[in-house]
Structures are given as structure tokens and as C-alpha cells.
């Protein structure tokens, strides 16, 4: 059975982490989460988060930007 993700959620990253993209040394500002049968989460800098959002939108996936109240 295929694990078909339909939605990518972008959350603010509230802890210290580096971007998960290889060779990127920037601080992570966004958590990218994909659902389906198995949840996946990646810490990304703002540049890479925007690139992922654009790429996944072209694949027909919905991009949801979440904000956390203080």
C-alpha cells in the first residue's frame, strides 16, 4: 500500500537546530511535517523551507503554514 502524503505542514521551529539539508549550516527556523501512515519531520532554514513548499505544491500537495501562539 502506498503512503500518499497530501498535506505538508510548516511550523515555526522553537528549539535550536541546524537545517537538515546536507552542507547547510544555517539555523533551522521551520519544521516541515508530512503525514500519511508514518509522520516525517525535518528541521529547515527559511530558504530550504520555501524550496520544499514550492516543490511539494507543484506535486499537488497542500501547504499549510501553522503559527504557534505565545
BAPAFI-483043 format. One record per atom (N, C-alpha, C): residue number from 1; residue in three letters; x, y, z. Coordinates in pm, 1 decimal, m for minus. Each point is the difference from the previous one (the first is absolute). Layout:
% BAPAFI-483043
+-----+--------+----------+----------+----------+
| num | residu |     east |    north |       up |
+-----+--------+----------+----------+----------+
| NUM |    ALA |        X |        Y |        Z |
...
+-----+--------+----------+----------+----------+
***
This chain:
% BAPAFI-483043
+-----+--------+----------+----------+----------+
| num | residu |     east |    north |       up |
+-----+--------+----------+----------+----------+
|   1 |    UNK |     84.6 |   m118.4 |      0.0 |
|   1 |    UNK |    m84.6 |    118.4 |      0.0 |
|   1 |    UNK |     89.5 |    125.1 |      0.0 |
|   2 |    UNK |    m25.5 |     91.9 |    m88.6 |
|   2 |    UNK |     81.8 |    121.8 |    m10.9 |
|   2 |    UNK |    m33.5 |     98.3 |    110.7 |
|   3 |    UNK |    103.2 |     67.1 |     49.9 |
|   3 |    UNK |    m16.3 |    103.0 |    102.8 |
|   3 |    UNK |     m9.7 |    134.2 |    m71.9 |
|   4 |    UNK |   m120.6 |     44.1 |    m32.1 |
|   4 |    UNK |    m20.6 |    122.0 |    m77.5 |
|   4 |    UNK |    m28.8 |    118.9 |     91.2 |
|   5 |    UNK |     96.1 |     90.0 |      8.8 |
|   5 |    UNK |    m14.3 |    121.3 |     79.5 |
|   5 |    UNK |    m71.9 |    105.4 |    m82.8 |
|   6 |    UNK |   m101.7 |     61.3 |     56.9 |
|   6 |    UNK |    m75.5 |    102.1 |    m71.8 |
|   6 |    UNK |     24.3 |    140.2 |     55.6 |
|   7 |    UNK |     50.1 |      9.5 |    123.8 |
|   7 |    UNK |     18.7 |    129.3 |     64.9 |
|   7 |    UNK |    138.4 |      8.5 |     63.3 |
|   8 |    UNK |     64.0 |    115.1 |    m17.1 |
|   8 |    UNK |    126.7 |     31.1 |     65.9 |
|   8 |    UNK |    m28.0 |    116.1 |     94.6 |
|   9 |    UNK |     30.7 |    m18.2 |    127.3 |
|   9 |    UNK |    m19.4 |    106.3 |     98.3 |
|   9 |    UNK |    134.8 |     64.6 |     30.8 |
|  10 |    UNK |      1.6 |    132.2 |      3.0 |
|  10 |    UNK |    120.0 |     74.9 |     35.3 |
|  10 |    UNK |    m25.2 |     70.3 |    132.2 |
|  11 |    UNK |     77.1 |    m36.8 |    102.3 |
|  11 |    UNK |    m12.6 |     54.9 |    134.0 |
|  11 |    UNK |    125.4 |     78.4 |     33.8 |
|  12 |    UNK |    m10.4 |    102.7 |     84.4 |
|  12 |    UNK |    121.3 |     67.7 |     47.1 |
|  12 |    UNK |     82.4 |    m96.0 |     86.9 |
|  13 |    UNK |    129.8 |      4.5 |    m15.6 |
|  13 |    UNK |     88.9 |    m82.4 |     81.8 |
|  13 |    UNK |     31.2 |     77.4 |    127.7 |
|  14 |    UNK |    m34.6 |    m55.2 |    113.5 |
|  14 |    UNK |     14.0 |     67.8 |    128.9 |
|  14 |    UNK |    119.1 |    m50.9 |     81.1 |
|  15 |    UNK |     91.7 |    m71.7 |    m62.3 |
|  15 |    UNK |    118.8 |    m47.2 |     71.0 |
|  15 |    UNK |    121.6 |     14.3 |    m91.3 |
|  16 |    UNK |    117.7 |     m6.8 |     58.8 |
|  16 |    UNK |    123.2 |     14.9 |    m76.7 |
|  16 |    UNK |     29.5 |   m126.2 |    m79.0 |
|  17 |    UNK |     10.4 |     16.6 |   m130.4 |
|  17 |    UNK |     32.9 |   m111.3 |    m88.9 |
|  17 |    UNK |     58.5 |     56.9 |   m127.9 |
|  18 |    UNK |     74.6 |    m81.4 |    m69.5 |
|  18 |    UNK |     52.2 |     39.4 |   m130.5 |
|  18 |    UNK |    m89.3 |    m55.9 |   m109.1 |
|  19 |    UNK |      4.9 |     64.6 |   m114.5 |
|  19 |    UNK |    m74.6 |    m45.9 |   m116.9 |
|  19 |    UNK |     43.4 |   m142.2 |    m35.6 |
|  20 |    UNK |    m96.3 |    m87.0 |    m33.5 |
|  20 |    UNK |     28.7 |   m139.4 |    m33.9 |
|  20 |    UNK |     54.9 |    m20.2 |   m140.7 |
|  21 |    UNK |      4.9 |    104.3 |    m80.5 |
|  21 |    UNK |     50.5 |    m13.8 |   m136.4 |
|  21 |    UNK |    152.7 |    m14.2 |      5.3 |
|  22 |    UNK |     50.9 |    m96.4 |    m75.0 |
|  22 |    UNK |    142.6 |    m28.1 |      0.7 |
|  22 |    UNK |     83.0 |    125.0 |    m31.2 |
|  23 |    UNK |    102.2 |     23.4 |     77.5 |
|  23 |    UNK |     95.6 |    110.1 |    m13.3 |
|  23 |    UNK |    m57.7 |    136.7 |     32.3 |
|  24 |    UNK |   m123.3 |      8.8 |     46.5 |
|  24 |    UNK |    m57.5 |    128.0 |     39.7 |
|  24 |    UNK |     32.1 |     21.6 |    147.4 |
|  25 |    UNK |     59.1 |    112.7 |     31.4 |
|  25 |    UNK |     40.6 |     29.4 |    136.9 |
|  25 |    UNK |    m93.8 |     99.7 |     68.4 |
|  26 |    UNK |   m107.4 |     36.6 |    m67.6 |
|  26 |    UNK |    m93.5 |     99.6 |     52.9 |
|  26 |    UNK |    m83.2 |    m57.6 |    114.2 |
|  27 |    UNK |    m49.9 |     88.8 |     83.7 |
|  27 |    UNK |    m87.1 |    m39.0 |    110.2 |
|  27 |    UNK |   m138.9 |    m34.4 |    m54.6 |
|  28 |    UNK |    m58.3 |   m105.1 |     53.3 |
|  28 |    UNK |   m135.3 |    m39.4 |    m40.9 |
|  28 |    UNK |   m101.3 |     98.2 |     56.9 |
|  29 |    UNK |    m91.1 |     45.4 |    m83.9 |
|  29 |    UNK |   m106.5 |     91.1 |     41.8 |
|  29 |    UNK |   m137.5 |    m62.3 |    m18.7 |
|  30 |    UNK |     m4.9 |   m112.5 |    m74.3 |
|  30 |    UNK |   m127.4 |    m61.3 |    m36.5 |
|  30 |    UNK |      6.2 |   m150.7 |     17.9 |
|  31 |    UNK |   m110.0 |    m56.3 |     48.8 |
|  31 |    UNK |    m17.8 |   m144.8 |      3.7 |
|  31 |    UNK |    m94.9 |    m36.7 |   m112.9 |
|  32 |    UNK |     44.3 |    m85.2 |    m89.1 |
|  32 |    UNK |    m84.9 |    m47.5 |   m109.2 |
|  32 |    UNK |    m47.8 |   m139.2 |     37.7 |
|  33 |    UNK |   m131.0 |    m18.4 |      8.0 |
|  33 |    UNK |    m58.7 |   m128.7 |     39.1 |
|  33 |    UNK |    m88.1 |    m51.9 |   m111.6 |
|  34 |    UNK |     17.5 |   m128.1 |    m28.7 |
|  34 |    UNK |    m86.9 |    m66.0 |    m96.6 |
|  34 |    UNK |    m69.7 |   m114.3 |     70.5 |
|  35 |    UNK |   m124.8 |    m19.9 |    m34.6 |
|  35 |    UNK |    m80.4 |   m102.4 |     66.7 |
|  35 |    UNK |      3.2 |   m132.2 |    m71.0 |
|  36 |    UNK |   m112.6 |    m63.6 |     m5.0 |
|  36 |    UNK |     m8.6 |   m132.8 |    m58.3 |
|  36 |    UNK |      8.9 |   m105.1 |    109.6 |
|  37 |    UNK |     32.5 |   m122.4 |    m40.0 |
|  37 |    UNK |     10.6 |   m106.5 |     99.3 |
|  37 |    UNK |    115.6 |     22.8 |     96.3 |
|  38 |    UNK |    103.9 |     64.3 |    m46.2 |
|  38 |    UNK |    117.1 |     23.4 |     83.1 |
|  38 |    UNK |     35.6 |    148.7 |     m4.0 |
|  39 |    UNK |     m5.2 |     66.7 |    114.5 |
|  39 |    UNK |     30.7 |    142.2 |      7.9 |
|  39 |    UNK |    149.4 |     22.0 |    m19.2 |
|  40 |    UNK |     34.3 |     98.3 |    m81.9 |
|  40 |    UNK |    139.3 |     38.9 |    m19.8 |
|  40 |    UNK |     12.0 |    147.2 |     34.8 |
|  41 |    UNK |    112.2 |     37.1 |     59.7 |
|  41 |    UNK |     22.2 |    139.3 |     37.4 |
|  41 |    UNK |    144.0 |     36.7 |    m32.8 |
|  42 |    UNK |     18.3 |    119.5 |    m58.4 |
|  42 |    UNK |    132.2 |     50.0 |    m34.8 |
|  42 |    UNK |     14.0 |    142.0 |     51.6 |
|  43 |    UNK |    115.4 |     31.1 |     57.7 |
|  43 |    UNK |     32.3 |    136.0 |     40.1 |
|  43 |    UNK |     67.2 |     66.5 |   m119.4 |
|  44 |    UNK |    m51.7 |    116.7 |    m40.7 |
|  44 |    UNK |     51.2 |     68.5 |   m119.1 |
|  44 |    UNK |     21.8 |    148.5 |     25.9 |
|  45 |    UNK |     98.7 |     59.0 |    m69.5 |
|  45 |    UNK |     16.1 |    145.3 |      2.7 |
|  45 |    UNK |   m110.0 |     59.2 |    m88.6 |
|  46 |    UNK |    m17.3 |    130.3 |      4.1 |
|  46 |    UNK |   m108.9 |     62.9 |    m75.1 |
|  46 |    UNK |     14.4 |    m18.6 |   m151.4 |
|  47 |    UNK |    123.7 |      3.7 |    m50.4 |
|  47 |    UNK |     22.2 |    m17.0 |   m144.2 |
|  47 |    UNK |    m43.1 |   m139.8 |    m44.5 |
|  48 |    UNK |     43.5 |   m101.4 |     72.7 |
|  48 |    UNK |    m34.5 |   m136.2 |    m38.6 |
|  48 |    UNK |   m146.7 |    m32.3 |     25.7 |
|  49 |    UNK |    m59.3 |     60.1 |    101.6 |
|  49 |    UNK |   m143.0 |    m19.6 |     25.0 |
|  49 |    UNK |    m82.2 |     54.1 |   m117.4 |
|  50 |    UNK |     38.6 |    115.8 |    m52.3 |
|  50 |    UNK |    m70.4 |     56.4 |   m115.7 |
|  50 |    UNK |     17.0 |    m88.3 |   m123.6 |
|  51 |    UNK |    120.9 |    m55.3 |    m18.8 |
|  51 |    UNK |     24.2 |    m88.6 |   m114.4 |
|  51 |    UNK |    m84.2 |   m127.1 |      9.9 |
|  52 |    UNK |     m8.0 |    m57.5 |    119.4 |
|  52 |    UNK |    m81.7 |   m119.8 |     20.2 |
|  52 |    UNK |   m147.4 |     31.2 |    m26.2 |
|  53 |    UNK |    m47.0 |    113.9 |     50.3 |
|  53 |    UNK |   m139.9 |     38.3 |    m19.5 |
|  53 |    UNK |    m32.4 |     14.3 |   m148.8 |
|  54 |    UNK |     88.0 |     64.7 |    m74.4 |
|  54 |    UNK |    m23.4 |     16.5 |   m143.7 |
|  54 |    UNK |     m0.3 |   m134.2 |    m71.8 |
|  55 |    UNK |     96.6 |    m85.4 |     31.3 |
|  55 |    UNK |     10.3 |   m130.3 |    m65.4 |
|  55 |    UNK |   m122.3 |    m87.0 |     29.5 |
|  56 |    UNK |    m40.3 |     m3.7 |    125.6 |
|  56 |    UNK |   m113.4 |    m84.9 |     37.4 |
|  56 |    UNK |   m132.4 |     54.2 |    m53.9 |
|  57 |    UNK |    m11.7 |    130.8 |    m11.6 |
|  57 |    UNK |   m121.2 |     59.6 |    m57.8 |
|  57 |    UNK |    m13.7 |    m39.5 |   m147.2 |
|  58 |    UNK |    112.9 |     m4.5 |    m70.8 |
|  58 |    UNK |     m2.5 |    m42.4 |   m140.3 |
|  58 |    UNK |    m41.9 |   m146.6 |    m14.1 |
|  59 |    UNK |     22.3 |    m78.5 |    102.9 |
|  59 |    UNK |    m42.1 |   m140.5 |     m0.3 |
|  59 |    UNK |   m147.6 |    m14.7 |     35.6 |
|  60 |    UNK |    m67.7 |    111.8 |     28.8 |
|  60 |    UNK |   m142.0 |     m4.2 |     30.4 |
|  60 |    UNK |    m31.8 |    m12.9 |    147.8 |
|  61 |    UNK |    100.8 |     12.9 |     83.9 |
|  61 |    UNK |    m22.9 |     m9.7 |    143.5 |
|  61 |    UNK |    m37.5 |    135.6 |     57.2 |
|  62 |    UNK |    m84.5 |     m2.9 |    102.4 |
|  62 |    UNK |    m41.7 |    123.5 |     67.2 |
|  62 |    UNK |    108.1 |     40.1 |    100.4 |
|  63 |    UNK |     34.6 |    129.3 |      1.8 |
|  63 |    UNK |     97.7 |     53.3 |     94.4 |
|  63 |    UNK |    m76.3 |     80.7 |    103.8 |
|  64 |    UNK |     15.6 |    m37.0 |    126.6 |
|  64 |    UNK |    m69.1 |     67.5 |    109.7 |
|  64 |    UNK |    104.9 |     61.5 |     91.7 |
|  65 |    UNK |     m3.8 |    132.2 |     12.4 |
|  65 |    UNK |     93.1 |     68.3 |     91.0 |
|  65 |    UNK |    m69.7 |     19.3 |    133.8 |
|  66 |    UNK |     60.3 |    m53.4 |    103.8 |
|  66 |    UNK |    m56.1 |      6.1 |    136.0 |
|  66 |    UNK |     74.4 |    103.2 |     81.8 |
|  67 |    UNK |    m71.2 |     64.4 |     88.0 |
|  67 |    UNK |     60.4 |     94.4 |     94.1 |
|  67 |    UNK |    m32.1 |    m45.4 |    141.5 |
|  68 |    UNK |     96.2 |      9.7 |     86.8 |
|  68 |    UNK |    m17.6 |    m39.0 |    139.3 |
|  68 |    UNK |    m20.1 |    125.7 |     82.0 |
|  69 |    UNK |   m107.7 |      5.0 |     77.6 |
|  69 |    UNK |    m24.5 |    115.1 |     87.1 |
|  69 |    UNK |     96.9 |      1.9 |    116.2 |
|  70 |    UNK |     28.9 |    117.8 |     49.7 |
|  70 |    UNK |     93.6 |     12.4 |    111.5 |
|  70 |    UNK |    m72.7 |      4.7 |    129.6 |
+-----+--------+----------+----------+----------+
***
